[in-house]
Structure formats: structure tokens, C-alpha cells
């Protein structure tokens, strides 16, 4: 059950900043946590505060912080152990200046998608001249992954329903549909083969492994129970303070935030927003996420 409640106000500590939140992202991973799908990967205790990424105006600066001041507009991430970005105020442990080209809604949903996409593309060592298949390319992470992979010089194939194919083309991907016959469709688009597969959707890992030619060339972020049996890495991020999860997690790719700022300034990175809900309607936002029909990030606005 998702509900809004009054909690103790957070404050910036050493090395962190606090923002008055203008917008924050709804995490599909947290939707999976709430449903129990991730209980074997990310242990949590309920009640659980949600929200990993947010954008807003700095109103507190902790000791030792340089390069950020009161009144700055930023986007970034909370600590994995505390979360709580879906709130009036949030404490960020990693941040970057909000690009002028992004709305508050885009910035509020940016950091989580950027970090996740960068983390997986780094693990797959995606670079210039590679061909990458992004499964579930129209979602919040998938849409950002397409653009980041293209910015690295890779050719990108993205799967989505036909209604989203023009959208994927606008992001720089060659679209195709998911489901039966995927391997044949990918082979037609990439006769030389695929170098890496980034699975954002789940449910098709055997086919994705066959397309890649090896489970080592596939990384998933979906709570797919077949991943371990197939030898596919399930990537979830954890900062060093998250001692319960860090042993099984990948280090957070916070350097991706700076890359995102640069690309946004060049007009090469958009953060598609599927819908924006008032913070008070968080439960409705979770319902939309569960429908799996959102194109881009779902955000909560203050």
C-alpha cells in the first residue's frame, strides 16, 4: 500500500546537500520491491520511504561540500539506504547542475535513469562501432540508454510496441517489436550480429542470450527469476553505505550525471516523461507504473 505521511524533516550532513524538491522520479524498481519480486535481491524493511532521484533548489549545504550553494538548481540521487526523494525535501549524495534545457519534470526523473543506463553500458563496455539491442527501449531507463549508447557511437536497436516506433527513431534507435520471432528481426537489422544486450523489460532472457551469443553479453535490470540460471547478470546499484546490498550490487555510476549535463547542453539527451502526478497522488502513479504502459519516466511534482 502506498500512502503519503508526515515524517521527520531531513537535513544535510557532511558531504551532502538538501534540496526543496520540485520533482522526483518514481522508481520501477521500488514498484517491484513493494510487490515482493525483488525480495531476494534487495532486502528492505517496511514501512519503506520511496524515491531515489529528484531535482530542486539547494536549501542546505553540508560540511565539506564544494561546488554547490544555496539557491542552486540541481538534480541528483539520495543515499540507497535512506531513499526518500518522493518528498518535500530530500538529501542528495550525488548531484549535478540542472540543465537549462530540461524542465523540472525531466530533471526530477533524470538521475536514476542516467545512472542505471550508464552503469549497464559501462559493464557491457559499449563503445563506438558496437551494435546494442535495448529490450524495452521506450521505458524510462530504456529511452535514456538508447541515447547514451548512441552518444558513445554505437548503433542501437530498440524493442517496443509499434505505437512507440517513431518515438524510438527520434531517440536514435532502429525499432522493432518484441515477442516471437525477435531473433530473426534483429538478425535482419544487424546481419553482423549484436555486441551487447541491455534488457530493461524481462521475460525474454533465453531469446536475448541467443541473440547475443553469450550470457556474458547480456545485462538485465528487470526482476527476472531466470537470470541466474541462464548466467545473466542482474544489475542493481548500491552505494558504499548500503552494506545489505553492496555485495551483490554494482557500484553506482554517478559519473553519468556529468555526462548527461554535457549531452543535454548539446541537445543530445532528452528525458521522456510519461506522466506527472502531484506528490499527494503517489498511489495513482504507482498504479500507472504497474500497468507497464508508460513511455518514459513517471514523476511526482511538488
N, C-alpha and C positions, 0 to 999 in steps of 0.2 A: 504494500500500500504506500502510495506517495502522498505526502501532505506537507504543507508549509507550517513552520513553527518558529517561535521566538527562541533564539539561543544567545549565549554569551557573545558579546562583540569581540572579534579577533583583533589583535594588534601586531604590528610589525616587530619582529625580533631581529637579532643580528643577521646581516646579510640578506634580509628580505624587505619587501615593500608592501604596504597596504593600499588597495585601490577602492574608491567608491565605484562599484560595478555599474556599468551601463548595459552590458550584455554578457551572457555566459553561454557556453555550449552545453547541450545535452549529450551525454556520452552513451553511445550504443553499448559500450562495454558494461556500463553501470546498469543498463536495462537487462543485460544478460546476468549480471551479478544478482540483481533483485529476483530474477526468475529461478535462480539456482543453477543455471547452466555452467557458471564459472567457479563453482564451489571447490572443485579440485585443483584450480589454478590460482585463484586469488581469494585467500581466506579473509572473511570480513565478519565483523560483529555488528548486529543491528541493535538500535537504530543507526543508520548509516547516512552521513551527510554527502550529498552528491555535488558533482561539478568539478572538473579538472582544469578547465581553461576559461578565461574571462578577459574582458577588456574594460578599461575605465580610466579614471583620473586618480593619480597618486595623491593620497592624503596623509600618509605616514611613511617615513623612511627609517629603516633600522640602522643600527650601528654598523659601520664598515661598508655601507653601500656607497658606491660612486657611480656617476653617470645617470642618476635618476633623482628628480627633485619634486617637491610639492607642486601640483598642478600639471605635471607631465601626463600626456595621453599615451597609454601603453597597452599591450596585450601580452598575455603570458599564461603561466601554469602555476598551480598550487603544489604543495608537497603531496606525494602519493599517499602518505599516511593520514593526512588531515582532510584533503579534498575541500569541499565546502565552497566552491566557486559560485554555485547557484544561490546567491545571497546578496544582501545589500552591500556588504564589504567582504573582500577576500584578500588573503595574504599570498603574495606570489613569491616563488623561489627562483623563477626564471622568467625573463620578460625581454621585450624589445619595443622600440617606439612604434606606435600605431601608424601604419602607412596612411598618408593623406588620401590615397585613392580608395581606401576601404571605408565603408560605413561602420557604425558601431556594431551592427548585427554581424557583418562579415568578420570584423576583428574579434568579436566575442566567441565565434566558433572556429577561429583560425588555428590557435596554438596546438590543440590536441590533434587535429588532422595533419598539420605540418610536422609535428614531432613524430607521429606514428608513421607517416609516409616516408619521412627521412630515415627513420630507424630501419624500416624494412628494406628500402632501396639501398642503404648502406650495407646491410647484411648480405643482400644479393649482389653487391658490388656492381650495380647498374651504372653503365657509363656510355660514352659516345660509341655509336656503331652497334650497340646491342638492340635486340628486339625483346620487348617486355609485354606479357599478357597481364592485364589487370582485370581480375574477375570481380564483378560488382563495381564497375567503374563510375557509375552515376551517383553513388552514395557519397557521404561526407568525406571519408578518407580517400575513396577511390578517385573522386574528381580532382582532389589535390595531388594524389600520387601520379595521375596522368600528366599533369602539368610539370611536376618536379622531374619526372622521368624524361619528358620531352626537353626540359631545360638542360638536362645533362647530355643531350644529344642522342637519346635513344628513340627508336621507333616504337610506338605504343599501339597495341591492340586492346580495346576495351569491350567487355561484355555488358549488355544492358538490354532491357526491353526495347522494342522498335521505336516506341514513342520518345526514347531518350537518345536515339542515334544522332540526330542533328546536334544535340547538346554535346555529345562526346566529340563530334567533329570540331565543334567550336573550341574545345579544350586542347585539341591536337592529337586525338586518338582516331584510329581506324575502327569503327564499331562493328560488332557482330552480336548475334543473340546467344544467350546461354542455353543450356539444355542439350538434348540428344543431338548428336552429330557435331558437337563443338570441335572435336579434334580435326575433323575434315574441313570445317570452315576456317579454322586457324591455319591449317596447312595451305589452304588456297590463298590466304592473305600473306603468309610468311613461308614460302616454299623452302627457304633455307633453315627453317626451324626457329624455335624460341629460346632465348638465352635464360630467361627468368620468368617466374610466375608469381604475382602478388595477389593472393586470394583475400578479398575483403568480404566475401559473401558466405562461404562454407557450403557444404552439401555436395561438392563435386570433386573432392580431392583425388580419387583414383584417376579420373579423366585428366586432371591438371598435371598429375605426376607423369602420366603417359605422354602428354603434350610436351612437357619439359624434358623428358627423358631420364630424369633422376629426381628423387625426393629432395636432394640437396639443393636443387634449383627452384624449389617452391617454398614460400613462406606464407602462412596464413595468420590472420588476426581474428578469424571467426572462431566461436566456441564449437569446433568440430571434433567430436569424440574419436573420429577415425584418424586424426593427425598422427598421434603417437605410434599407432600400429603401422602406419604407412611410412614412418620415418620422416614426416614433415614437421618442420619447426613451427610451433605456435608462439608467435611473438607477442608479449605484453611487456610494457615498460615499467621500470621501478627506479626510483632514485635511491641513493645510498642509505637514506634514512628508513627505507621500507624493508626492515630486516625480515619480515614474514614472507616477503615475495621475492626479494632480490636474488636469491639463489637460483630461481627458475626463470628469472626475467632478464631482458636485455637492458643495458644502460640507456637512459633517456637520451635522445638525440637533440639536445637543446640547441646545438649549433644550427639546427634547421631554422630557428626563428630569425636569425640574422640573414640567412639566405632568402627567406620569404620576404623580408623587408626590401632587399635589393631587387628581387624579381617583381614585387608589387610596384616598386618605383619605376620599373621599366615597362609596366603594363603587361607583364607575362605571368602573373599569378592572380587568379580570382578565387574567392571563397564562396562557392554557391550556397545560398541559404534557402532551404526548403520551406521553412515556416518560422515565424517568430511569435512566441507566446508571452504574455505577461508572466512575471515570476509566480504570481498567485495561481496561474493555470498550469503549473508544472505537471500535474497528473495527466492533463489532456495532451501535453507534449509527449509524455512517455507513451501514451496510447498510440499516437501517430508513429512514433519510432517502432513500436511493436508491429505495426502493420507492414513494415519493410517496403513502403511505397514512397518514402521521402527521397527527393532528388537534391542531394547536398545536406548540409548541416541543419539541424533543428536548434534554435537558440531561444533563450529566455531573456527578456528585456526588463530593465528596471525603470 
